[in-house]
Amino acid sequence: MNGTVILKPGREKPVRNRHPWIFSGAIRRIEAEAKDGDLVRVTDSRGQYLGTGYLNRHSQIVVRLLTWDPDERVDRGFWRRRLAQAIEGRAHLAQTPDTDAYRLVHAEADGLPGLIVDRYGSWLVIQCLTLGMAQRRDEIVAILSEPAQLSRGDPSPLVGIYARDDADVRKKEGLLPETSPLWGAEPPALLEIAEGGHRFLVDVRGGHKTGFYLDQRDNRRRASVYCAGADVLNVFAYTGGFGVYAGQVRARSVVNVDTSADALSLAERNLALNNCQPQEMVIGDAFQVLRAYRDQGRSFDLVILDPPKFATSRAQVMDASRGYKDLNLLALQLLRPGGHLITFSCSGLVSADLFQKIVFGASVDAGRDVQIVEWLAQGPDHPVLLTFPESAYLKGLICRAW
């Protein structure tokens, strides 16, 4: 322990409620000897111990707490216990023969702030999104590479660990982007994974997030129920996750829209890998494409909207809300009577309640009666910690419109 962070009077309640973030505005004083990245004790204004975490003065979140137990040492044994606990929580997925890609560590929700670990077959992809975790990356990798560690949940051998430390959020921590092998073999340019009996080629070295939208696994399966025999418009298609599921249940037609030609090219390969019929690939801006389809009088039985994060700060929530409303309005204008809209937001700052209100507003403007038939969320390998509601970021609705 290399210092103490003392909170202002009356600012200790979130910490006592075991929320892991301490913002700069809650802090009265930081002892000078504490360096950024160091472990620090956090106390209330009277000096009473509240928790232990790591420090970064250059971040708006100055301390990220690791433990609230004054007797718990944050040493190698601590990291080993936390990793083992997270891995054991995914044991049911490790034992599923038709799925070999899933999240192993979900940052704060697994008591490991700033750390993401995803499994893709025989490779792990790791992201250290904070300074404190980046400084401990070598120790984390050494533990993950121990044969006994992963065998707690998955008996298959580990071949390599790869760093995808290129997320934009690292800039807020004063960290530079980095991608590199950390242990073992480097993954191939395209790595084949299995998900629910489907096969996908994944670019873990340069694709979105760590290569694939693992958090949508269960939602792809739910969406496929509505795809059979339908004309499907799959917007923000990326590498064809929803498109493959639609093809497998024999959708009548599927149009995949994305701004990236490379992503859609890989989507075509994923369709072929799963023996699906060819689908239409449209390179373009989603808003422009949907407006053009509306003006042309095109219609669909099912529209899937899975856009990227529209809000990365509270200042952007209003603009994001307008964007989500415009997008959902266009989708509703393209739906045939009795058709379904499957719509998502992955912006954590846009709550599920706000998102539902946004879709409600779009339905009013579209002049459509719309029912919610299912609520969707991130998969169980992306758990939500009750003391950290920010870990609930993905929300979705399956709606029926007349």
C-alpha positions in Angstrom: 0.0 0.0 0.0 1.5 3.3 -1.1 -0.8 6.0 0.2 -4.2 7.1 1.3 -7.1 8.8 -0.4 -9.3 10.8 1.9 -12.9 11.6 0.9 -14.8 14.8 1.5 -17.4 14.7 4.3 -20.6 13.0 3.3 -19.1 11.4 0.1 -18.6 7.9 1.5 -22.1 6.4 1.0 -21.5 5.0 -2.6 -18.3 3.4 -1.3 -20.0 1.8 1.7 -22.6 0.5 -0.8 -19.7 -1.2 -2.6 -19.7 0.9 -5.7 -16.2 0.5 -7.2 -15.7 4.0 -8.6 -14.5 7.1 -6.8 -14.7 10.3 -8.9 -12.4 13.3 -8.5 -15.2 15.5 -7.0 -15.6 13.1 -4.0 -11.9 13.4 -2.9 -10.6 15.8 -0.3 -6.9 14.9 -0.4 -4.5 12.3 -1.9 -1.3 11.7 0.0 1.6 13.0 -2.1 3.6 9.7 -2.0 0.9 7.8 -3.9 1.8 7.4 -7.5 -0.7 6.8 -10.3 -1.3 3.1 -10.7 -0.4 2.4 -7.0 -2.7 0.6 -4.6 -4.2 3.1 -2.1 -6.3 3.0 1.0 -9.5 5.0 0.9 -10.9 6.5 4.1 -13.8 8.8 5.0 -13.1 12.3 6.2 -12.6 11.0 9.8 -9.9 8.5 8.7 -12.1 5.4 8.9 -11.1 2.7 6.3 -13.5 2.2 3.4 -11.7 0.2 0.8 -8.6 -0.5 -1.3 -8.1 0.3 -4.9 -5.7 1.6 -7.5 -5.1 5.3 -8.3 -5.0 7.4 -11.4 -5.1 11.2 -11.0 -5.4 11.7 -14.7 -8.7 9.9 -14.9 -12.1 11.3 -14.0 -12.5 8.0 -12.0 -9.6 8.6 -9.7 -9.8 5.3 -7.7 -11.2 2.0 -8.8 -11.9 -0.2 -5.7 -10.8 -3.8 -5.5 -11.8 -4.8 -1.9 -13.7 -3.4 1.0 -12.0 -5.8 3.5 -9.1 -4.2 5.4 -7.5 -7.6 6.0 -7.6 -8.7 2.3 -4.2 -8.3 0.7 -4.1 -7.4 -3.0 -1.3 -9.7 -4.0 -0.9 -12.6 -6.5 -3.2 -14.7 -4.5 -5.9 -12.0 -4.7 -5.7 -11.9 -8.5 -5.7 -15.7 -8.7 -8.8 -16.0 -6.6 -10.7 -13.3 -8.5 -9.8 -14.8 -11.9 -10.7 -18.3 -10.7 -14.1 -17.1 -9.4 -14.8 -15.4 -12.8 -13.8 -18.5 -14.8 -15.8 -20.8 -12.6 -18.9 -18.6 -13.3 -18.6 -19.5 -17.0 -18.1 -23.3 -16.4 -21.5 -24.1 -17.9 -20.4 -22.4 -21.2 -17.1 -24.2 -21.1 -18.9 -27.5 -21.0 -21.2 -26.6 -23.9 -19.9 -28.6 -26.9 -21.3 -26.3 -29.6 -19.9 -23.0 -28.2 -16.3 -22.2 -27.6 -16.3 -18.4 -27.5 -17.5 -16.4 -24.5 -16.4 -13.7 -22.0 -14.3 -15.0 -19.1 -13.9 -11.7 -17.2 -16.3 -8.8 -17.3 -14.3 -6.1 -15.5 -16.0 -4.4 -12.5 -18.9 -7.0 -12.6 -16.3 -9.7 -11.8 -14.5 -7.6 -9.2 -11.6 -6.8 -11.6 -12.1 -3.2 -12.7 -10.7 -2.4 -16.1 -10.0 -6.0 -17.1 -11.7 -7.8 -20.0 -10.8 -11.4 -20.9 -12.6 -13.2 -23.8 -12.1 -16.8 -24.9 -12.0 -17.6 -28.6 -11.4 -21.4 -28.9 -7.9 -22.0 -27.8 -7.0 -18.3 -27.5 -7.6 -15.7 -24.9 -7.9 -12.0 -25.9 -7.3 -9.6 -23.0 -8.0 -5.9 -22.7 -6.5 -3.7 -19.9 -8.6 -0.6 -20.0 -7.2 1.3 -17.0 -3.7 2.3 -15.9 -3.9 0.2 -12.7 -4.8 -3.0 -14.6 -2.3 -2.3 -17.4 0.5 -2.1 -14.8 -0.5 -5.6 -13.6 -1.1 -7.1 -17.0 2.0 -9.4 -16.9 0.9 -10.8 -13.6 -2.6 -11.4 -14.9 -1.3 -13.1 -18.0 1.1 -15.3 -16.0 -1.9 -16.6 -13.9 -4.1 -17.1 -16.9 -1.5 -19.1 -18.7 -1.2 -21.6 -15.8 -2.6 -24.9 -17.0 -4.6 -25.4 -13.7 -6.3 -22.0 -14.0 -8.4 -22.4 -17.1 -9.0 -26.1 -16.5 -11.4 -25.0 -13.7 -13.9 -24.2 -16.4 -12.6 -25.5 -19.7 -10.4 -28.6 -20.1 -9.3 -27.7 -23.7 -5.7 -26.5 -23.9 -4.8 -22.8 -24.2 -2.6 -21.9 -27.2 -2.0 -18.2 -26.8 -3.0 -14.9 -25.1 -3.3 -11.8 -27.2 -3.6 -8.1 -26.2 -6.3 -5.9 -27.7 -5.3 -2.8 -25.7 -6.5 -0.5 -28.5 -9.9 0.7 -27.1 -10.5 4.4 -27.2 -11.4 4.5 -23.5 -7.7 3.9 -22.7 -6.9 7.5 -23.8 -8.8 8.7 -20.7 -6.4 6.8 -18.6 -3.3 8.2 -20.4 -2.6 4.9 -22.1 -1.4 4.3 -25.6 -3.0 1.8 -27.9 -1.3 -1.6 -28.2 -2.0 -5.0 -29.9 0.5 -7.8 -29.5 0.9 -11.5 -28.5 1.5 -11.8 -24.7 2.0 -15.5 -24.3 2.1 -18.5 -26.6 1.2 -18.5 -30.2 -0.2 -15.5 -32.1 -3.8 -16.1 -33.3 -4.2 -16.5 -37.1 -5.6 -13.6 -39.1 -9.0 -15.2 -39.0 -9.9 -17.6 -36.2 -12.8 -20.0 -36.5 -15.1 -20.2 -33.5 -18.3 -22.1 -32.7 -21.5 -20.5 -31.3 -24.6 -22.5 -30.7 -23.7 -24.9 -33.5 -22.9 -22.0 -35.9 -19.4 -21.3 -37.2 -17.8 -17.9 -37.5 -14.5 -16.5 -38.7 -13.3 -13.9 -36.3 -10.6 -11.2 -36.6 -9.4 -11.1 -33.0 -6.4 -9.0 -33.9 -8.3 -6.1 -35.4 -12.1 -6.6 -35.4 -14.6 -4.7 -33.3 -14.3 -5.0 -29.5 -12.2 -8.2 -29.2 -13.3 -9.5 -32.6 -16.9 -10.5 -32.2 -20.1 -9.4 -30.4 -20.1 -12.2 -27.8 -22.7 -10.3 -25.7 -25.3 -10.9 -28.4 -25.1 -14.7 -28.4 -28.4 -15.4 -26.8 -30.1 -12.5 -28.7 -29.0 -14.0 -32.0 -30.8 -17.2 -31.0 -33.9 -15.3 -29.9 -34.0 -13.3 -33.1 -33.8 -16.4 -35.3 -37.3 -17.5 -34.0 -38.7 -14.5 -36.0 -36.6 -15.0 -39.1 -38.0 -18.2 -40.5 -39.8 -17.5 -43.9 -39.3 -13.7 -43.4 -37.8 -10.9 -45.4 -35.2 -9.6 -43.1 -33.3 -6.3 -43.0 -30.2 -6.6 -40.8 -28.8 -3.2 -40.1 -25.2 -2.7 -38.7 -24.7 -6.3 -39.8 -20.9 -6.3 -39.1 -19.6 -9.8 -40.0 -23.1 -11.4 -40.3 -23.9 -12.8 -36.9 -27.7 -12.2 -37.1 -27.6 -12.9 -40.9 -26.1 -16.4 -40.3 -28.8 -17.3 -37.8 -31.5 -16.0 -40.2 -30.0 -18.0 -43.0 -29.9 -21.2 -40.9 -33.7 -21.0 -40.3 -34.4 -20.3 -44.0 -35.4 -16.7 -44.0 -37.0 -15.9 -47.3 -34.5 -13.1 -47.9 -31.9 -11.1 -45.9 -30.4 -7.7 -46.6 -27.2 -6.9 -44.6 -26.3 -3.3 -44.2 -22.9 -2.0 -42.9 -20.5 0.8 -43.6 -17.5 -1.6 -43.8 -16.9 -3.5 -47.0 -14.4 -5.7 -45.2 -17.0 -6.7 -42.6 -19.5 -7.6 -45.2 -16.9 -9.6 -47.1 -16.3 -11.6 -44.0 -20.1 -11.9 -43.5 -20.3 -13.6 -46.9 -17.6 -16.0 -45.9 -19.5 -16.8 -42.6 -22.6 -17.5 -44.6 -20.7 -19.9 -46.8 -19.1 -21.5 -43.8 -22.6 -22.3 -42.5 -24.0 -23.5 -45.9 -26.4 -20.6 -46.0 -27.9 -19.2 -49.2 -26.2 -16.0 -50.4 -27.6 -12.7 -49.0 -27.7 -9.2 -50.2 -24.8 -7.1 -48.9 -25.3 -3.3 -48.9 -22.3 -1.0 -48.1 -23.6 2.3 -46.8 -24.7 4.6 -43.9 -27.6 3.0 -42.1 -29.7 6.2 -41.9 -29.2 6.9 -45.6 -29.9 3.4 -46.7 -33.1 3.2 -44.6 -34.4 6.5 -45.9 -33.7 5.4 -49.5 -35.6 2.1 -48.9 -38.5 4.1 -47.4 -38.7 6.4 -50.3 -38.5 3.4 -52.7 -41.5 1.8 -50.9 -39.5 -1.3 -49.8 -40.8 -3.2 -46.8 -39.7 -6.1 -44.6 -41.2 -8.6 -42.2 -38.3 -8.1 -39.7 -35.9 -5.3 -39.1 -32.9 -5.8 -36.8 -31.1 -2.7 -35.5 -27.8 -3.3 -33.7 -26.0 0.0 -33.8 -22.7 0.9 -32.2 -22.5 3.0 -29.0 -24.1 6.4 -29.7 -23.2 8.0 -26.3 -19.8 7.8 -24.6 -20.5 10.7 -22.2 -23.5 12.2 -20.5 -23.2 15.2 -22.7 -23.9 13.0 -25.7 -27.1 11.3 -24.3 -29.5 13.8 -25.9 -27.9 13.5 -29.3 -27.8 9.8 -29.0 -31.5 9.7 -28.1 -32.3 11.6 -31.2 -30.2 9.2 -33.3 -31.9 6.1 -31.8 -35.3 7.7 -32.4 -34.6 8.5 -36.0 -33.3 5.0 -36.6 -36.2 3.3 -35.0 -38.7 5.6 -36.8 -37.2 4.6 -40.2 -37.3 0.9 -39.3 -41.0 1.1 -38.3 -41.8 2.9 -41.6 -40.3 -0.1 -43.4 -42.2 -2.8 -41.4 -45.1 -4.6 -42.9 -48.2 -4.9 -40.7 -47.6 -7.6 -38.1 -43.9 -7.4 -38.7 -41.2 -7.4 -36.0 -38.6 -4.9 -35.0 -35.6 -6.1 -33.0 -33.8 -3.1 -31.7 -30.8 -2.6 -29.4 -28.8 0.1 -27.6 -25.3 -0.7 -26.2 -24.9 2.8 -24.8 -24.6 2.2 -21.0 -25.6 5.9 -20.4 -28.9 5.3 -22.2 -31.0 3.4 -19.6 -33.4 0.6 -20.5 -36.3 2.9 -19.4 -35.1 5.7 -21.6 -34.5 3.4 -24.5 -38.1 2.1 -24.3 -39.4 5.7 -24.2 -37.3 6.5 -27.3 -38.9 3.6 -29.2 -42.3 4.7 -27.9 -41.7 8.1 -29.4 -40.7 6.6 -32.7 -43.9 4.5 -32.8 -46.0 7.6 -32.2 -44.2 9.5 -35.0 -44.6 6.5 -37.3 -48.3 6.2 -36.5 -47.9 2.6 -35.7 -49.3 0.5 -32.8 -46.4 -1.4 -31.4 -46.2 -4.2 -28.8 -43.1 -5.2 -26.9 -43.1 -9.0 -27.0 -39.7 -9.6 -25.5 -37.0 -7.7 -23.5 -33.4 -8.6 -24.3 -30.1 -8.0 -22.6 -26.4 -9.0 -22.6 -25.6 -12.7 -22.1 -24.9 -14.4 -18.8 -21.2 -14.3 -19.4 -21.5 -10.5 -19.2 -23.1 -10.4 -15.7 -24.5 -7.3 -14.0 -23.1 -6.6 -10.5 -26.0 -5.3 -8.3 -23.7 -2.7 -6.7 -22.5 -1.6 -10.1 -25.6 -0.9 -12.3 -23.3 0.5 -15.0 -22.4 -3.1 -15.9 -25.9 -3.4 -17.4 -25.2 -1.7 -20.8 -26.9 -3.8 -23.5 -30.7 -3.6 -23.8 -33.0 -4.7 -26.5 -36.6 -5.0 -27.5 -38.5 -7.3 -29.8 -41.5 -5.4 -30.9 -44.5 -6.3 -33.2 -46.0 -3.4 -35.2 -49.3 -2.8 -37.1 
